[in-house]
Amino acid sequence: MISQSLLQQLARKHGTPLFVIDHDELRKNYRQFRKYLPRVQVYFAVKANSDPAIVRTLYKEGSSFDVASMPEFMIVHENIKHLPAKQRQEWIWDKIIYANPTKPADTLEKLNRYKPLVTFDSFEEIRKIKQHAPDAGLALRLQVPNTGAMVELSSKFGAAPGEAVDMILAADRAGLTVEGISFHVGSQTTNFENYVQALNLTASVFKEAKDRGYTKMKLIDIGGGFPAPYDASVRPFKELAKVINTEIDRLFPKDIQILAEPGRFLVASAGYSVSKVIGKAVRDGKMCYYINDGVYHTYSGVIFDHCKYPVKAFKKGPTQICSVFGPTCDALDVVSMAENLPDLQRDDFVYSVNIGAYSHASATYFNGFPPATVAHVNQ
């Protein structure tokens, strides 16, 4: 946890808006994941925060990576330039999964030379992979329940369980190798039953595939969705891990490799934002503050991630319910309509915690305002 005094010191040094990444927190979260899910290899979901310094820190911890675009692939690839060519090729297989089920043909052509593991969830994707990346290994993305997830994904991705084995066999007939099954229970999933149902569906697909003569599957990718501790309503990670471990050990033999794609869980609590008040007004009897960061920038998760990031003041004193707006001229740029804040003046600093995931990663230059400056601590 970064102290308030350090956040203010960094803001004075670098200016605002400022996005701060605590690398000690990244390491702590990674080690917690590995401690409670020892059988699961971590593939960090780079889309959650693609800052190269984050990738380097997690790489040093032993992480593999889940990428969903060629730029993300290349960010990770930069970390292995020092390896010999043959070892680099083998590293790609162990360290990167291209987990976007629908890929442009030109992306597949670029990927093919690395012989990567890629996901698919349609017959059309099989044909595309066969034509443009025949050397890739495949993992079938299975549609599973996303009940109660903050961001639901099952309506966009995933093969229906009833047609899963038909797809696996179609890929096999095309001369491709389906290495295993992947799924995603939805982002920020606090409903642990989603994992139970998904693992049981996966076991059923494995059994049906074996009964129909396909025995080449050797891995399961349990995706992401592991919840970040945004507030006290989120149950401890070790409770979720106990549920997952129980089902994995019950359903799958020890020689099945288990992967996971945590993103938010690893980076959310490692990120802080610091901004300053650039204006204030009373509207309909309510105090409104305008800050130099907003939903087109570090607070983008308010729009894209259905997430709330309480705005806090360094200043002490009696508080009142206030609105907080971003700096752009767009009425959508609303950080919060209900924050408890003291009386603030122009140039006072405010901050938010647990804002490391899907925030700065989707910041824009809308209205000419640049994304926040990034500062790293404890590298």
Sequence and secondary structure as in RCSB ss.txt:
>XXXX:A:sequence
MISQSLLQQLARKHGTPLFVIDHDELRKNYRQFRKYLPRVQVYFAVKANSDPAIVRTLYKEGSSFDVASMPEFMI
VHENIKHLPAKQRQEWIWDKIIYANPTKPADTLEKLNRYKPLVTFDSFEEIRKIKQHAPDAGLALRLQVPNTGAM
VELSSKFGAAPGEAVDMILAADRAGLTVEGISFHVGSQTTNFENYVQALNLTASVFKEAKDRGYTKMKLIDIGGG
FPAPYDASVRPFKELAKVINTEIDRLFPKDIQILAEPGRFLVASAGYSVSKVIGKAVRDGKMCYYINDGVYHTYS
GVIFDHCKYPVKAFKKGPTQICSVFGPTCDALDVVSMAENLPDLQRDDFVYSVNIGAYSHASATYFNGFPPATVA
HVNQ
>XXXX:A:secstr
   HHHHHHHHHHH SSEEEEEHHHHHHHHHHHHHH TTEEEEEEGGG   HHHHHHHHHHT EEEESSHHHHHH
HHGGGTTS HHHHHHHHHHHEEE  SS  HHHHHHHHTT  EEEE SHHHHHHHHHH TT EEEEEE    TT S
B  TTTS B HHHHHHHHHHHHHTT EEEEEEE   BS   THHHHHHHHHHHHHHHHHHHTT     EEE    
     STTS  HHHHHHHHHHHHHHHS TTSEEEE  SHHHHGGGEEEEEEEEEEEEETTEEEEEES  TTTGGG
HHHHS      EESS S EEEEEEE SSS TT EEEEEEEEE   TT EEEESS  SSSGGG   GGG    EEE
EE  
